[in-house]
């Protein structure tokens, strides 16, 4: 059971890193600084923002899980 929990956390960390990288690249590719105001933000920009939002949610979730795991083991 402990191995399954560790495996689940590792998969979540990999997913978090993947969403973070895709989010950053999407924001960088989707932003066009020299275009006019109507075409400055591509669809890729908003998909990148969604990826960063998923990254932040997973980071918060994993941080909370790890904090509880390590604070409970010290008692």
N, CA and C atoms as a LAMMPS dump frame, in Angstrom:
ITEM: TIMESTEP
0
ITEM: NUMBER OF ATOMS
225
ITEM: BOX BOUNDS ff ff ff
-5.0000000000000000e+02 5.0000000000000000e+02
-5.0000000000000000e+02 5.0000000000000000e+02
-5.0000000000000000e+02 5.0000000000000000e+02
ITEM: ATOMS id mol type element x y z
1 1 1 N 0.829 -1.197 0
2 1 2 C 0 0 0
3 1 3 C 0.874 1.261 0
4 2 1 N 1.964 1.208 0.734
5 2 2 C 2.875 2.349 0.791
6 2 3 C 3.517 2.594 -0.584
7 3 1 N 3.839 1.502 -1.291
8 3 2 C 4.447 1.633 -2.611
9 3 3 C 3.46 2.259 -3.591
10 4 1 N 2.201 1.883 -3.496
11 4 2 C 1.179 2.452 -4.368
12 4 3 C 0.997 3.944 -4.099
13 5 1 N 1.069 4.347 -2.856
14 5 2 C 0.94 5.767 -2.512
15 5 3 C 2.129 6.567 -3.06
16 6 1 N 3.343 6.007 -2.916
17 6 2 C 4.538 6.682 -3.436
18 6 3 C 4.469 6.762 -4.962
19 7 1 N 4.017 5.691 -5.604
20 7 2 C 3.881 5.68 -7.056
21 7 3 C 2.86 6.735 -7.512
22 8 1 N 1.767 6.859 -6.795
23 8 2 C 0.762 7.862 -7.133
24 8 3 C 1.296 9.279 -7.006
25 9 1 N 2.08 9.536 -5.979
26 9 2 C 2.674 10.864 -5.806
27 9 3 C 3.664 11.153 -6.923
28 10 1 N 4.453 10.143 -7.319
29 10 2 C 5.412 10.35 -8.41
30 10 3 C 4.699 10.633 -9.733
31 11 1 N 3.612 9.934 -9.994
32 11 2 C 2.845 10.196 -11.217
33 11 3 C 2.26 11.599 -11.178
34 12 1 N 1.773 12.024 -10.031
35 12 2 C 1.224 13.376 -9.91
36 12 3 C 2.314 14.433 -10.095
37 13 1 N 3.507 14.166 -9.595
38 13 2 C 4.617 15.113 -9.782
39 13 3 C 4.992 15.204 -11.255
40 14 1 N 5.037 14.064 -11.93
41 14 2 C 5.344 14.088 -13.366
42 14 3 C 4.272 14.843 -14.152
43 15 1 N 3.014 14.629 -13.8
44 15 2 C 1.936 15.353 -14.466
45 15 3 C 2.047 16.852 -14.184
46 16 1 N 2.397 17.201 -12.945
47 16 2 C 2.524 18.602 -12.583
48 16 3 C 3.642 19.266 -13.394
49 17 1 N 4.768 18.602 -13.506
50 17 2 C 5.886 19.164 -14.273
51 17 3 C 5.512 19.288 -15.742
52 18 1 N 4.831 18.284 -16.28
53 18 2 C 4.409 18.336 -17.682
54 18 3 C 3.446 19.477 -17.953
55 19 1 N 2.452 19.645 -17.085
56 19 2 C 1.512 20.757 -17.271
57 19 3 C 2.213 22.097 -17.115
58 20 1 N 3.165 22.173 -16.206
59 20 2 C 3.899 23.425 -16.022
60 20 3 C 4.72 23.794 -17.247
61 21 1 N 5.435 22.814 -17.794
62 21 2 C 6.244 23.088 -18.983
63 21 3 C 5.37 23.441 -20.187
64 22 1 N 4.295 22.684 -20.377
65 22 2 C 3.392 22.993 -21.487
66 22 3 C 2.732 24.354 -21.29
67 23 1 N 2.413 24.694 -20.059
68 23 2 C 1.811 25.995 -19.783
69 23 3 C 2.749 27.145 -20.093
70 24 1 N 3.989 27.02 -19.673
71 24 2 C 4.965 28.088 -19.933
72 24 3 C 5.221 28.224 -21.435
73 25 1 N 5.399 27.088 -22.097
74 25 2 C 5.637 27.158 -23.545
75 25 3 C 4.415 27.7 -24.289
76 26 1 N 3.224 27.318 -23.851
77 26 2 C 2.02 27.828 -24.489
78 26 3 C 1.874 29.327 -24.341
79 27 1 N 2.183 29.826 -23.158
80 27 2 C 2.107 31.274 -22.943
81 27 3 C 3.162 31.996 -23.779
82 28 1 N 4.369 31.422 -23.832
83 28 2 C 5.434 32.059 -24.609
84 28 3 C 5.134 32.051 -26.107
85 29 1 N 4.6 30.938 -26.61
86 29 2 C 4.314 30.843 -28.038
87 29 3 C 3.06 31.648 -28.401
88 30 1 N 2.07 31.651 -27.522
89 30 2 C 0.794 32.298 -27.834
90 30 3 C 0.789 33.804 -27.72
91 31 1 N 1.793 34.376 -27.089
92 31 2 C 1.843 35.833 -26.942
93 31 3 C 2.637 36.418 -28.103
94 32 1 N 2.025 37.337 -28.822
95 32 2 C 2.671 37.984 -29.963
96 32 3 C 2.808 39.468 -29.652
97 33 1 N 3.974 39.9 -29.191
98 33 2 C 4.1 41.284 -28.706
99 33 3 C 4.001 42.343 -29.8
100 34 1 N 4.314 42.011 -31.041
101 34 2 C 4.326 43.045 -32.089
102 34 3 C 3.069 43.019 -32.958
103 35 1 N 2.076 42.216 -32.574
104 35 2 C 0.819 42.186 -33.326
105 35 3 C -0.106 43.29 -32.806
106 36 1 N -1.155 43.545 -33.556
107 36 2 C -2.115 44.544 -33.092
108 36 3 C -2.904 43.979 -31.901
109 37 1 N -3.669 44.83 -31.264
110 37 2 C -4.325 44.45 -30.003
111 37 3 C -5.312 43.305 -30.19
112 38 1 N -5.946 43.21 -31.34
113 38 2 C -6.933 42.156 -31.558
114 38 3 C -6.286 40.785 -31.746
115 39 1 N -5.055 40.743 -32.214
116 39 2 C -4.38 39.471 -32.489
117 39 3 C -3.197 39.205 -31.574
118 40 1 N -3.098 39.934 -30.47
119 40 2 C -1.928 39.789 -29.607
120 40 3 C -1.904 38.453 -28.873
121 41 1 N -3.082 37.946 -28.486
122 41 2 C -3.155 36.707 -27.731
123 41 3 C -3.772 35.62 -28.601
124 42 1 N -3 34.586 -28.861
125 42 2 C -3.457 33.45 -29.659
126 42 3 C -4.21 32.475 -28.756
127 43 1 N -4.843 31.455 -29.358
128 43 2 C -5.508 30.423 -28.552
129 43 3 C -4.497 29.678 -27.691
130 44 1 N -3.283 29.562 -28.214
131 44 2 C -2.235 28.86 -27.485
132 44 3 C -1.933 29.551 -26.161
133 45 1 N -2.039 30.864 -26.137
134 45 2 C -1.801 31.614 -24.903
135 45 3 C -2.783 31.203 -23.816
136 46 1 N -4.056 31.085 -24.179
137 46 2 C -5.066 30.728 -23.184
138 46 3 C -4.968 29.259 -22.782
139 47 1 N -4.553 28.401 -23.698
140 47 2 C -4.307 27.001 -23.334
141 47 3 C -3.114 26.911 -22.377
142 48 1 N -2.127 27.772 -22.607
143 48 2 C -0.986 27.825 -21.7
144 48 3 C -1.385 28.297 -20.313
145 49 1 N -2.278 29.267 -20.248
146 49 2 C -2.783 29.716 -18.943
147 49 3 C -3.541 28.607 -18.233
148 50 1 N -4.306 27.822 -19.001
149 50 2 C -5.015 26.688 -18.399
150 50 3 C -4.026 25.655 -17.88
151 51 1 N -2.95 25.414 -18.62
152 51 2 C -1.914 24.487 -18.162
153 51 3 C -1.247 24.98 -16.89
154 52 1 N -1.006 26.27 -16.805
155 52 2 C -0.411 26.825 -15.586
156 52 3 C -1.372 26.755 -14.407
157 53 1 N -2.667 26.9 -14.675
158 53 2 C -3.656 26.773 -13.597
159 53 3 C -3.701 25.332 -13.07
160 54 1 N -3.638 24.357 -13.971
161 54 2 C -3.596 22.957 -13.543
162 54 3 C -2.308 22.682 -12.779
163 55 1 N -1.197 23.25 -13.241
164 55 2 C 0.079 23.11 -12.545
165 55 3 C -0.013 23.662 -11.122
166 56 1 N -0.595 24.832 -10.971
167 56 2 C -0.709 25.44 -9.641
168 56 3 C -1.612 24.62 -8.729
169 57 1 N -2.687 24.078 -9.283
170 57 2 C -3.583 23.246 -8.477
171 57 3 C -2.885 21.978 -8.017
172 58 1 N -2.162 21.323 -8.915
173 58 2 C -1.433 20.111 -8.535
174 58 3 C -0.323 20.422 -7.534
175 59 1 N 0.357 21.556 -7.703
176 59 2 C 1.408 21.927 -6.756
177 59 3 C 0.831 22.162 -5.367
178 60 1 N -0.307 22.834 -5.301
179 60 2 C -0.954 23.061 -4.013
180 60 3 C -1.384 21.74 -3.381
181 61 1 N -1.993 20.87 -4.183
182 61 2 C -2.469 19.575 -3.689
183 61 3 C -1.31 18.716 -3.182
184 62 1 N -0.241 18.629 -3.972
185 62 2 C 0.899 17.808 -3.564
186 62 3 C 1.634 18.417 -2.374
187 63 1 N 1.732 19.726 -2.355
188 63 2 C 2.364 20.375 -1.211
189 63 3 C 1.615 20.112 0.074
190 64 1 N 0.308 20.156 0.007
191 64 2 C -0.515 19.875 1.182
192 64 3 C -0.373 18.417 1.613
193 65 1 N -0.367 17.504 0.629
194 65 2 C -0.206 16.074 0.944
195 65 3 C 1.151 15.798 1.586
196 66 1 N 2.197 16.35 1.006
197 66 2 C 3.534 16.108 1.543
198 66 3 C 3.71 16.765 2.907
199 67 1 N 3.138 17.936 3.103
200 67 2 C 3.225 18.596 4.41
201 67 3 C 2.554 17.744 5.483
202 68 1 N 1.381 17.227 5.177
203 68 2 C 0.677 16.372 6.144
204 68 3 C 1.443 15.088 6.393
205 69 1 N 2.032 14.507 5.345
206 69 2 C 2.766 13.252 5.515
207 69 3 C 3.992 13.442 6.388
208 70 1 N 4.73 14.523 6.172
209 70 2 C 5.948 14.716 6.94
210 70 3 C 5.682 15.284 8.318
211 71 1 N 4.618 16.042 8.485
212 71 2 C 4.318 16.56 9.822
213 71 3 C 3.752 15.448 10.714
214 72 1 N 3.056 14.485 10.139
215 72 2 C 2.514 13.378 10.929
216 72 3 C 3.604 12.383 11.316
217 73 1 N 4.637 12.249 10.482
218 73 2 C 5.682 11.275 10.792
219 73 3 C 6.619 11.79 11.886
220 74 1 N 6.679 13.086 12.109
221 74 2 C 7.564 13.643 13.136
222 74 3 C 7.001 13.561 14.535
223 75 1 N 5.73 13.275 14.695
224 75 2 C 5.113 13.247 16.016
225 75 3 C 5.357 11.958 16.729
